[in-house]
């Protein structure tokens, strides 16, 4: 699942959430983008500081997911290195609509 939020000013967050068979309320650990085997989340943050864009990816932390009424919400907490400086970040998100059941594709073998 890909979650993207961007402000009109250009700051934003991108979360790639990889889970096992189905999305369940849980806390997922942050994994590095090159980790394609484990369930977890990849988080990248972009923000502006005095009209200069800064970007970094989390290298540690957690992504909490809550599911209710076909929407998800939760809390992201972690940190990453940006220009050699450890940057702790906390993000709350809510009311993100889940795709309709018709938008999902089965991975089961079909002869």
Backbone as XML, in Angstrom:
<?xml version="1.0"?>
<chain id="A" units="angstrom">
  <residue number="1" name="UNK">
    <atom name="N" x="0.854" y="-1.155" z="0.000"/>
    <atom name="CA" x="0.000" y="0.000" z="0.000"/>
    <atom name="C" x="0.906" y="1.226" z="0.000"/>
  </residue>
  <residue number="2" name="UNK">
    <atom name="N" x="0.558" y="2.209" z="-0.789"/>
    <atom name="CA" x="1.314" y="3.438" z="-0.881"/>
    <atom name="C" x="0.453" y="4.577" z="-0.352"/>
  </residue>
  <residue number="3" name="UNK">
    <atom name="N" x="0.976" y="5.315" z="0.627"/>
    <atom name="CA" x="0.273" y="6.460" z="1.203"/>
    <atom name="C" x="1.128" y="7.690" z="0.919"/>
  </residue>
  <residue number="4" name="UNK">
    <atom name="N" x="0.510" y="8.707" z="0.322"/>
    <atom name="CA" x="1.235" y="9.920" z="-0.028"/>
    <atom name="C" x="0.448" y="11.130" z="0.444"/>
  </residue>
  <residue number="5" name="UNK">
    <atom name="N" x="1.141" y="12.064" z="1.072"/>
    <atom name="CA" x="0.514" y="13.314" z="1.501"/>
    <atom name="C" x="1.476" y="14.448" z="1.188"/>
  </residue>
  <residue number="6" name="UNK">
    <atom name="N" x="0.980" y="15.460" z="0.495"/>
    <atom name="CA" x="1.817" y="16.590" z="0.109"/>
    <atom name="C" x="1.044" y="17.878" z="0.366"/>
  </residue>
  <residue number="7" name="UNK">
    <atom name="N" x="1.707" y="18.844" z="0.994"/>
    <atom name="CA" x="1.079" y="20.141" z="1.216"/>
    <atom name="C" x="1.270" y="20.996" z="-0.033"/>
  </residue>
  <residue number="8" name="UNK">
    <atom name="N" x="0.473" y="22.034" z="-0.209"/>
    <atom name="CA" x="0.644" y="22.930" z="-1.365"/>
    <atom name="C" x="2.026" y="23.595" z="-1.391"/>
  </residue>
  <residue number="9" name="UNK">
    <atom name="N" x="2.660" y="23.707" z="-0.237"/>
    <atom name="CA" x="3.979" y="24.335" z="-0.172"/>
    <atom name="C" x="5.100" y="23.380" z="-0.553"/>
  </residue>
  <residue number="10" name="UNK">
    <atom name="N" x="4.804" y="22.073" z="-0.679"/>
    <atom name="CA" x="5.818" y="21.121" z="-1.111"/>
    <atom name="C" x="6.323" y="20.162" z="-0.056"/>
  </residue>
  <residue number="11" name="UNK">
    <atom name="N" x="5.947" y="20.346" z="1.201"/>
    <atom name="CA" x="6.348" y="19.398" z="2.233"/>
    <atom name="C" x="5.440" y="18.176" z="2.137"/>
  </residue>
  <residue number="12" name="UNK">
    <atom name="N" x="5.965" y="17.013" z="2.509"/>
    <atom name="CA" x="5.123" y="15.839" z="2.421"/>
    <atom name="C" x="5.766" y="14.595" z="2.983"/>
  </residue>
  <residue number="13" name="UNK">
    <atom name="N" x="5.020" y="13.506" z="2.894"/>
    <atom name="CA" x="5.487" y="12.212" z="3.382"/>
    <atom name="C" x="5.011" y="11.139" z="2.406"/>
  </residue>
  <residue number="14" name="UNK">
    <atom name="N" x="5.861" y="10.133" z="2.207"/>
    <atom name="CA" x="5.532" y="8.992" z="1.366"/>
    <atom name="C" x="5.793" y="7.741" z="2.195"/>
  </residue>
  <residue number="15" name="UNK">
    <atom name="N" x="4.766" y="6.888" z="2.317"/>
    <atom name="CA" x="4.878" y="5.658" z="3.106"/>
    <atom name="C" x="4.544" y="4.481" z="2.195"/>
  </residue>
  <residue number="16" name="UNK">
    <atom name="N" x="5.437" y="3.521" z="2.132"/>
    <atom name="CA" x="5.167" y="2.258" z="1.420"/>
    <atom name="C" x="5.035" y="1.189" z="2.482"/>
  </residue>
  <residue number="17" name="UNK">
    <atom name="N" x="3.830" y="0.669" z="2.635"/>
    <atom name="CA" x="3.536" y="-0.314" z="3.672"/>
    <atom name="C" x="3.420" y="-1.691" z="3.023"/>
  </residue>
  <residue number="18" name="UNK">
    <atom name="N" x="4.278" y="-2.608" z="3.463"/>
    <atom name="CA" x="4.236" y="-3.995" z="2.975"/>
    <atom name="C" x="3.777" y="-4.873" z="4.122"/>
  </residue>
  <residue number="19" name="UNK">
    <atom name="N" x="2.676" y="-5.590" z="3.892"/>
    <atom name="CA" x="2.132" y="-6.462" z="4.930"/>
    <atom name="C" x="1.943" y="-7.848" z="4.338"/>
  </residue>
  <residue number="20" name="UNK">
    <atom name="N" x="1.676" y="-8.810" z="5.180"/>
    <atom name="CA" x="1.571" y="-10.207" z="4.753"/>
    <atom name="C" x="0.317" y="-10.422" z="3.898"/>
  </residue>
  <residue number="21" name="UNK">
    <atom name="N" x="-0.630" y="-11.209" z="4.330"/>
    <atom name="CA" x="-1.803" y="-11.562" z="3.527"/>
    <atom name="C" x="-2.853" y="-10.463" z="3.467"/>
  </residue>
  <residue number="22" name="UNK">
    <atom name="N" x="-3.072" y="-9.781" z="4.584"/>
    <atom name="CA" x="-4.081" y="-8.729" z="4.602"/>
    <atom name="C" x="-3.659" y="-7.653" z="5.594"/>
  </residue>
  <residue number="23" name="UNK">
    <atom name="N" x="-4.184" y="-6.464" z="5.369"/>
    <atom name="CA" x="-3.872" y="-5.339" z="6.246"/>
    <atom name="C" x="-4.630" y="-5.494" z="7.555"/>
  </residue>
  <residue number="24" name="UNK">
    <atom name="N" x="-3.895" y="-5.528" z="8.649"/>
    <atom name="CA" x="-4.509" y="-5.638" z="9.977"/>
    <atom name="C" x="-3.968" y="-4.515" z="10.851"/>
  </residue>
  <residue number="25" name="UNK">
    <atom name="N" x="-4.759" y="-4.080" z="11.836"/>
    <atom name="CA" x="-4.240" y="-3.090" z="12.778"/>
    <atom name="C" x="-3.008" y="-3.664" z="13.479"/>
  </residue>
  <residue number="26" name="UNK">
    <atom name="N" x="-1.906" y="-2.947" z="13.389"/>
    <atom name="CA" x="-0.646" y="-3.425" z="13.962"/>
    <atom name="C" x="0.366" y="-2.293" z="13.938"/>
  </residue>
  <residue number="27" name="UNK">
    <atom name="N" x="1.504" y="-2.562" z="14.533"/>
    <atom name="CA" x="2.643" y="-1.660" z="14.446"/>
    <atom name="C" x="3.688" y="-2.329" z="13.575"/>
  </residue>
  <residue number="28" name="UNK">
    <atom name="N" x="4.036" y="-1.678" z="12.481"/>
    <atom name="CA" x="5.004" y="-2.205" z="11.528"/>
    <atom name="C" x="6.332" y="-1.482" z="11.722"/>
  </residue>
  <residue number="29" name="UNK">
    <atom name="N" x="7.406" y="-2.223" z="11.679"/>
    <atom name="CA" x="8.714" y="-1.591" z="11.851"/>
    <atom name="C" x="9.161" y="-0.974" z="10.537"/>
  </residue>
  <residue number="30" name="UNK">
    <atom name="N" x="9.979" y="0.054" z="10.642"/>
    <atom name="CA" x="10.535" y="0.700" z="9.461"/>
    <atom name="C" x="11.640" y="-0.192" z="8.912"/>
  </residue>
  <residue number="31" name="UNK">
    <atom name="N" x="11.599" y="-0.416" z="7.608"/>
    <atom name="CA" x="12.630" y="-1.182" z="6.928"/>
    <atom name="C" x="13.252" y="-0.292" z="5.853"/>
  </residue>
  <residue number="32" name="UNK">
    <atom name="N" x="14.476" y="-0.605" z="5.481"/>
    <atom name="CA" x="15.151" y="0.185" z="4.448"/>
    <atom name="C" x="14.519" y="-0.120" z="3.093"/>
  </residue>
  <residue number="33" name="UNK">
    <atom name="N" x="14.553" y="0.818" z="2.166"/>
    <atom name="CA" x="13.891" y="0.613" z="0.874"/>
    <atom name="C" x="14.352" y="-0.636" z="0.117"/>
  </residue>
  <residue number="34" name="UNK">
    <atom name="N" x="15.575" y="-1.064" z="0.314"/>
    <atom name="CA" x="16.069" y="-2.229" z="-0.420"/>
    <atom name="C" x="15.585" y="-3.560" z="0.171"/>
  </residue>
  <residue number="35" name="UNK">
    <atom name="N" x="14.960" y="-3.536" z="1.354"/>
    <atom name="CA" x="14.449" y="-4.760" z="1.979"/>
    <atom name="C" x="13.107" y="-5.116" z="1.344"/>
  </residue>
  <residue number="36" name="UNK">
    <atom name="N" x="13.110" y="-6.122" z="0.473"/>
    <atom name="CA" x="11.885" y="-6.519" z="-0.213"/>
    <atom name="C" x="11.314" y="-7.821" z="0.326"/>
  </residue>
  <residue number="37" name="UNK">
    <atom name="N" x="11.935" y="-8.397" z="1.357"/>
    <atom name="CA" x="11.486" y="-9.679" z="1.884"/>
    <atom name="C" x="10.587" y="-9.566" z="3.100"/>
  </residue>
  <residue number="38" name="UNK">
    <atom name="N" x="10.803" y="-8.577" z="3.929"/>
    <atom name="CA" x="10.100" y="-8.481" z="5.208"/>
    <atom name="C" x="8.913" y="-7.533" z="5.132"/>
  </residue>
  <residue number="39" name="UNK">
    <atom name="N" x="7.883" y="-7.851" z="5.919"/>
    <atom name="CA" x="6.773" y="-6.911" z="6.088"/>
    <atom name="C" x="7.318" y="-5.707" z="6.848"/>
  </residue>
  <residue number="40" name="UNK">
    <atom name="N" x="6.823" y="-4.544" z="6.540"/>
    <atom name="CA" x="7.289" y="-3.339" z="7.214"/>
    <atom name="C" x="6.915" y="-2.118" z="6.409"/>
  </residue>
  <residue number="41" name="UNK">
    <atom name="N" x="7.507" y="-0.997" z="6.759"/>
    <atom name="CA" x="7.180" y="0.264" z="6.102"/>
    <atom name="C" x="8.451" y="1.010" z="5.725"/>
  </residue>
  <residue number="42" name="UNK">
    <atom name="N" x="8.412" y="1.618" z="4.563"/>
    <atom name="CA" x="9.463" y="2.522" z="4.117"/>
    <atom name="C" x="8.867" y="3.925" z="4.189"/>
  </residue>
  <residue number="43" name="UNK">
    <atom name="N" x="9.558" y="4.846" z="4.847"/>
    <atom name="CA" x="9.025" y="6.195" z="5.050"/>
    <atom name="C" x="10.036" y="7.218" z="4.545"/>
  </residue>
  <residue number="44" name="UNK">
    <atom name="N" x="9.576" y="8.151" z="3.715"/>
    <atom name="CA" x="10.405" y="9.244" z="3.224"/>
    <atom name="C" x="9.688" y="10.561" z="3.507"/>
  </residue>
  <residue number="45" name="UNK">
    <atom name="N" x="10.443" y="11.547" z="3.961"/>
    <atom name="CA" x="9.893" y="12.849" z="4.336"/>
    <atom name="C" x="10.562" y="13.936" z="3.506"/>
  </residue>
  <residue number="46" name="UNK">
    <atom name="N" x="9.767" y="14.911" z="3.072"/>
    <atom name="CA" x="10.297" y="16.084" z="2.382"/>
    <atom name="C" x="9.742" y="17.307" z="3.093"/>
  </residue>
  <residue number="47" name="UNK">
    <atom name="N" x="10.625" y="18.256" z="3.394"/>
    <atom name="CA" x="10.173" y="19.482" z="4.041"/>
    <atom name="C" x="10.992" y="20.659" z="3.537"/>
  </residue>
  <residue number="48" name="UNK">
    <atom name="N" x="10.439" y="21.843" z="3.717"/>
    <atom name="CA" x="11.115" y="23.070" z="3.293"/>
    <atom name="C" x="11.615" y="23.818" z="4.509"/>
  </residue>
  <residue number="49" name="UNK">
    <atom name="N" x="12.825" y="24.319" z="4.390"/>
    <atom name="CA" x="13.421" y="25.138" z="5.439"/>
    <atom name="C" x="14.053" y="26.338" z="4.752"/>
  </residue>
  <residue number="50" name="UNK">
    <atom name="N" x="13.449" y="27.509" z="4.956"/>
    <atom name="CA" x="13.887" y="28.730" z="4.283"/>
    <atom name="C" x="13.963" y="28.557" z="2.766"/>
  </residue>
  <residue number="51" name="UNK">
    <atom name="N" x="12.911" y="28.049" z="2.176"/>
    <atom name="CA" x="12.782" y="27.843" z="0.733"/>
    <atom name="C" x="13.767" y="26.829" z="0.145"/>
  </residue>
  <residue number="52" name="UNK">
    <atom name="N" x="14.395" y="26.022" z="0.989"/>
    <atom name="CA" x="15.293" y="24.968" z="0.514"/>
    <atom name="C" x="14.662" y="23.617" z="0.863"/>
  </residue>
  <residue number="53" name="UNK">
    <atom name="N" x="14.522" y="22.762" z="-0.139"/>
    <atom name="CA" x="13.917" y="21.446" z="0.074"/>
    <atom name="C" x="14.924" y="20.499" z="0.723"/>
  </residue>
  <residue number="54" name="UNK">
    <atom name="N" x="14.447" y="19.753" z="1.718"/>
    <atom name="CA" x="15.245" y="18.725" z="2.396"/>
    <atom name="C" x="14.466" y="17.419" z="2.308"/>
  </residue>
  <residue number="55" name="UNK">
    <atom name="N" x="15.174" y="16.314" z="2.107"/>
    <atom name="CA" x="14.546" y="15.004" z="1.994"/>
    <atom name="C" x="15.388" y="13.971" z="2.718"/>
  </residue>
  <residue number="56" name="UNK">
    <atom name="N" x="14.726" y="13.050" z="3.422"/>
    <atom name="CA" x="15.435" y="11.923" z="4.016"/>
    <atom name="C" x="14.480" y="10.756" z="4.181"/>
  </residue>
  <residue number="57" name="UNK">
    <atom name="N" x="15.047" y="9.559" z="4.248"/>
    <atom name="CA" x="14.275" y="8.348" z="4.503"/>
    <atom name="C" x="14.555" y="7.874" z="5.914"/>
  </residue>
  <residue number="58" name="UNK">
    <atom name="N" x="13.526" y="7.333" z="6.552"/>
    <atom name="CA" x="13.707" y="6.770" z="7.894"/>
    <atom name="C" x="14.623" y="5.550" z="7.798"/>
  </residue>
  <residue number="59" name="UNK">
    <atom name="N" x="15.491" y="5.394" z="8.794"/>
    <atom name="CA" x="16.283" y="4.167" z="8.904"/>
    <atom name="C" x="15.934" y="3.408" z="10.178"/>
  </residue>
  <residue number="60" name="UNK">
    <atom name="N" x="15.037" y="3.986" z="10.976"/>
    <atom name="CA" x="14.551" y="3.312" z="12.185"/>
    <atom name="C" x="13.197" y="3.897" z="12.545"/>
  </residue>
  <residue number="61" name="UNK">
    <atom name="N" x="12.430" y="3.121" z="13.325"/>
    <atom name="CA" x="11.143" y="3.619" z="13.788"/>
    <atom name="C" x="10.027" y="2.626" z="13.550"/>
  </residue>
  <residue number="62" name="UNK">
    <atom name="N" x="8.794" y="3.117" z="13.727"/>
    <atom name="CA" x="7.611" y="2.284" z="13.582"/>
    <atom name="C" x="6.483" y="3.065" z="12.906"/>
  </residue>
  <residue number="63" name="UNK">
    <atom name="N" x="5.578" y="2.309" z="12.270"/>
    <atom name="CA" x="4.371" y="2.870" z="11.677"/>
    <atom name="C" x="3.189" y="2.116" z="12.276"/>
  </residue>
  <residue number="64" name="UNK">
    <atom name="N" x="2.387" y="2.822" z="13.052"/>
    <atom name="CA" x="1.197" y="2.238" z="13.658"/>
    <atom name="C" x="0.034" y="2.400" z="12.689"/>
  </residue>
  <residue number="65" name="UNK">
    <atom name="N" x="-0.727" y="1.321" z="12.491"/>
    <atom name="CA" x="-1.878" y="1.346" z="11.587"/>
    <atom name="C" x="-3.122" y="0.950" z="12.362"/>
  </residue>
  <residue number="66" name="UNK">
    <atom name="N" x="-4.167" y="1.782" z="12.266"/>
    <atom name="CA" x="-5.487" y="1.468" z="12.804"/>
    <atom name="C" x="-6.457" y="1.441" z="11.632"/>
  </residue>
  <residue number="67" name="UNK">
    <atom name="N" x="-7.370" y="0.492" z="11.641"/>
    <atom name="CA" x="-8.351" y="0.353" z="10.563"/>
    <atom name="C" x="-9.748" y="0.487" z="11.154"/>
  </residue>
  <residue number="68" name="UNK">
    <atom name="N" x="-10.587" y="1.356" z="10.546"/>
    <atom name="CA" x="-11.972" y="1.533" z="10.982"/>
    <atom name="C" x="-12.783" y="2.128" z="9.842"/>
  </residue>
  <residue number="69" name="UNK">
    <atom name="N" x="-13.934" y="1.562" z="9.590"/>
    <atom name="CA" x="-14.862" y="2.098" z="8.586"/>
    <atom name="C" x="-14.204" y="2.305" z="7.225"/>
  </residue>
  <residue number="70" name="UNK">
    <atom name="N" x="-13.451" y="1.317" z="6.750"/>
    <atom name="CA" x="-12.786" y="1.369" z="5.446"/>
    <atom name="C" x="-11.803" y="2.535" z="5.318"/>
  </residue>
  <residue number="71" name="UNK">
    <atom name="N" x="-11.293" y="2.990" z="6.461"/>
    <atom name="CA" x="-10.279" y="4.046" z="6.483"/>
    <atom name="C" x="-9.175" y="3.630" z="7.435"/>
  </residue>
  <residue number="72" name="UNK">
    <atom name="N" x="-7.967" y="4.126" z="7.191"/>
    <atom name="CA" x="-6.867" y="3.842" z="8.105"/>
    <atom name="C" x="-6.346" y="5.138" z="8.692"/>
  </residue>
  <residue number="73" name="UNK">
    <atom name="N" x="-5.699" y="5.000" z="9.810"/>
    <atom name="CA" x="-5.065" y="6.115" z="10.488"/>
    <atom name="C" x="-3.991" y="5.548" z="11.385"/>
  </residue>
  <residue number="74" name="UNK">
    <atom name="N" x="-3.236" y="6.413" z="11.999"/>
    <atom name="CA" x="-2.211" y="5.923" z="12.899"/>
    <atom name="C" x="-1.157" y="6.967" z="13.201"/>
  </residue>
  <residue number="75" name="UNK">
    <atom name="N" x="0.008" y="6.460" z="13.563"/>
    <atom name="CA" x="1.098" y="7.306" z="14.021"/>
    <atom name="C" x="2.411" y="6.756" z="13.457"/>
  </residue>
  <residue number="76" name="UNK">
    <atom name="N" x="3.244" y="7.633" z="12.945"/>
    <atom name="CA" x="4.568" y="7.260" z="12.442"/>
    <atom name="C" x="5.593" y="7.946" z="13.325"/>
  </residue>
  <residue number="77" name="UNK">
    <atom name="N" x="6.564" y="7.182" z="13.784"/>
    <atom name="CA" x="7.618" y="7.747" z="14.619"/>
    <atom name="C" x="8.939" y="7.100" z="14.221"/>
  </residue>
  <residue number="78" name="UNK">
    <atom name="N" x="9.928" y="7.916" z="13.954"/>
    <atom name="CA" x="11.227" y="7.374" z="13.578"/>
    <atom name="C" x="12.206" y="8.484" z="13.279"/>
  </residue>
  <residue number="79" name="UNK">
    <atom name="N" x="13.319" y="8.093" z="12.679"/>
    <atom name="CA" x="14.329" y="9.088" z="12.332"/>
    <atom name="C" x="15.170" y="8.590" z="11.166"/>
  </residue>
  <residue number="80" name="UNK">
    <atom name="N" x="15.890" y="9.528" z="10.586"/>
    <atom name="CA" x="16.805" y="9.240" z="9.491"/>
    <atom name="C" x="17.881" y="10.310" z="9.452"/>
  </residue>
  <residue number="81" name="UNK">
    <atom name="N" x="18.862" y="10.098" z="8.604"/>
    <atom name="CA" x="19.954" y="11.062" z="8.478"/>
    <atom name="C" x="19.676" y="11.997" z="7.313"/>
  </residue>
  <residue number="82" name="UNK">
    <atom name="N" x="19.817" y="13.283" z="7.569"/>
    <atom name="CA" x="19.670" y="14.303" z="6.534"/>
    <atom name="C" x="20.856" y="15.249" z="6.669"/>
  </residue>
  <residue number="83" name="UNK">
    <atom name="N" x="21.719" y="15.269" z="5.668"/>
    <atom name="CA" x="22.963" y="16.058" z="5.715"/>
    <atom name="C" x="23.804" y="15.722" z="6.935"/>
  </residue>
  <residue number="84" name="UNK">
    <atom name="N" x="23.858" y="14.440" z="7.284"/>
    <atom name="CA" x="24.677" y="13.989" z="8.407"/>
    <atom name="C" x="24.084" y="14.273" z="9.773"/>
  </residue>
  <residue number="85" name="UNK">
    <atom name="N" x="22.868" y="14.751" z="9.818"/>
    <atom name="CA" x="22.222" y="15.078" z="11.091"/>
    <atom name="C" x="21.055" y="14.118" z="11.315"/>
  </residue>
  <residue number="86" name="UNK">
    <atom name="N" x="21.033" y="13.463" z="12.463"/>
    <atom name="CA" x="19.918" y="12.576" z="12.817"/>
    <atom name="C" x="18.686" y="13.449" z="13.037"/>
  </residue>
  <residue number="87" name="UNK">
    <atom name="N" x="17.600" y="13.155" z="12.289"/>
    <atom name="CA" x="16.398" y="13.977" z="12.317"/>
    <atom name="C" x="15.213" y="13.155" z="12.803"/>
  </residue>
  <residue number="88" name="UNK">
    <atom name="N" x="14.826" y="13.308" z="14.079"/>
    <atom name="CA" x="13.653" y="12.582" z="14.586"/>
    <atom name="C" x="12.370" y="13.226" z="14.052"/>
  </residue>
  <residue number="89" name="UNK">
    <atom name="N" x="11.396" y="12.365" z="13.733"/>
    <atom name="CA" x="10.151" y="12.859" z="13.146"/>
    <atom name="C" x="8.971" y="12.068" z="13.693"/>
  </residue>
  <residue number="90" name="UNK">
    <atom name="N" x="7.858" y="12.775" z="13.949"/>
    <atom name="CA" x="6.605" y="12.154" z="14.367"/>
    <atom name="C" x="5.499" y="12.670" z="13.454"/>
  </residue>
  <residue number="91" name="UNK">
    <atom name="N" x="4.708" y="11.744" z="12.941"/>
    <atom name="CA" x="3.646" y="12.094" z="11.990"/>
    <atom name="C" x="2.369" y="11.366" z="12.410"/>
  </residue>
  <residue number="92" name="UNK">
    <atom name="N" x="1.259" y="12.075" z="12.468"/>
    <atom name="CA" x="-0.046" y="11.470" z="12.690"/>
    <atom name="C" x="-0.816" y="11.547" z="11.381"/>
  </residue>
  <residue number="93" name="UNK">
    <atom name="N" x="-1.562" y="10.498" z="11.070"/>
    <atom name="CA" x="-2.384" y="10.502" z="9.873"/>
    <atom name="C" x="-3.730" y="9.864" z="10.206"/>
  </residue>
  <residue number="94" name="UNK">
    <atom name="N" x="-4.774" y="10.237" z="9.456"/>
    <atom name="CA" x="-6.113" y="9.721" z="9.728"/>
    <atom name="C" x="-6.989" y="9.864" z="8.497"/>
  </residue>
  <residue number="95" name="UNK">
    <atom name="N" x="-8.082" y="9.100" z="8.488"/>
    <atom name="CA" x="-9.097" y="9.165" z="7.433"/>
    <atom name="C" x="-8.546" y="8.908" z="6.027"/>
  </residue>
  <residue number="96" name="UNK">
    <atom name="N" x="-7.568" y="8.009" z="5.914"/>
    <atom name="CA" x="-7.051" y="7.621" z="4.599"/>
    <atom name="C" x="-7.945" y="6.502" z="4.076"/>
  </residue>
  <residue number="97" name="UNK">
    <atom name="N" x="-8.672" y="6.722" z="2.971"/>
    <atom name="CA" x="-9.601" y="5.694" z="2.496"/>
    <atom name="C" x="-8.866" y="4.471" z="1.944"/>
  </residue>
  <residue number="98" name="UNK">
    <atom name="N" x="-9.395" y="3.306" z="2.269"/>
    <atom name="CA" x="-8.873" y="2.065" z="1.705"/>
    <atom name="C" x="-9.470" y="1.880" z="0.318"/>
  </residue>
  <residue number="99" name="UNK">
    <atom name="N" x="-8.748" y="1.226" z="-0.594"/>
    <atom name="CA" x="-9.327" y="0.994" z="-1.919"/>
    <atom name="C" x="-10.520" y="0.044" z="-1.822"/>
  </residue>
  <residue number="100" name="UNK">
    <atom name="N" x="-11.438" y="0.173" z="-2.752"/>
    <atom name="CA" x="-12.592" y="-0.732" z="-2.800"/>
    <atom name="C" x="-12.106" y="-2.154" z="-3.046"/>
  </residue>
  <residue number="101" name="UNK">
    <atom name="N" x="-12.884" y="-3.120" z="-2.616"/>
    <atom name="CA" x="-12.503" y="-4.527" z="-2.774"/>
    <atom name="C" x="-12.261" y="-4.871" z="-4.239"/>
  </residue>
  <residue number="102" name="UNK">
    <atom name="N" x="-12.916" y="-4.171" z="-5.162"/>
    <atom name="CA" x="-12.729" y="-4.468" z="-6.590"/>
    <atom name="C" x="-11.373" y="-3.979" z="-7.079"/>
  </residue>
  <residue number="103" name="UNK">
    <atom name="N" x="-10.692" y="-3.138" z="-6.300"/>
    <atom name="CA" x="-9.386" y="-2.635" z="-6.704"/>
    <atom name="C" x="-8.249" y="-3.581" z="-6.348"/>
  </residue>
  <residue number="104" name="UNK">
    <atom name="N" x="-8.545" y="-4.667" z="-5.654"/>
    <atom name="CA" x="-7.504" y="-5.597" z="-5.255"/>
    <atom name="C" x="-7.402" y="-6.731" z="-6.269"/>
  </residue>
  <residue number="105" name="UNK">
    <atom name="N" x="-6.216" y="-7.278" z="-6.403"/>
    <atom name="CA" x="-5.973" y="-8.362" z="-7.335"/>
    <atom name="C" x="-5.435" y="-9.540" z="-6.569"/>
  </residue>
  <residue number="106" name="UNK">
    <atom name="N" x="-6.016" y="-10.707" z="-6.774"/>
    <atom name="CA" x="-5.583" y="-11.917" z="-6.101"/>
    <atom name="C" x="-4.242" y="-12.370" z="-6.654"/>
  </residue>
  <residue number="107" name="UNK">
    <atom name="N" x="-3.379" y="-12.832" z="-5.770"/>
    <atom name="CA" x="-2.089" y="-13.377" z="-6.179"/>
    <atom name="C" x="-2.148" y="-14.893" z="-6.332"/>
  </residue>
  <residue number="108" name="UNK">
    <atom name="N" x="-3.327" y="-15.473" z="-6.185"/>
    <atom name="CA" x="-3.479" y="-16.932" z="-6.269"/>
    <atom name="C" x="-3.259" y="-17.402" z="-7.697"/>
  </residue>
  <residue number="109" name="UNK">
    <atom name="N" x="-2.725" y="-18.610" z="-7.840"/>
    <atom name="CA" x="-2.507" y="-19.210" z="-9.144"/>
    <atom name="C" x="-3.842" y="-19.449" z="-9.831"/>
  </residue>
  <residue number="110" name="UNK">
    <atom name="N" x="-3.911" y="-19.058" z="-11.087"/>
    <atom name="CA" x="-5.120" y="-19.286" z="-11.867"/>
    <atom name="C" x="-4.722" y="-20.027" z="-13.139"/>
  </residue>
  <residue number="111" name="UNK">
    <atom name="N" x="-5.227" y="-21.260" z="-13.333"/>
    <atom name="CA" x="-4.843" y="-22.039" z="-14.520"/>
    <atom name="C" x="-5.408" y="-21.450" z="-15.804"/>
  </residue>
</chain>
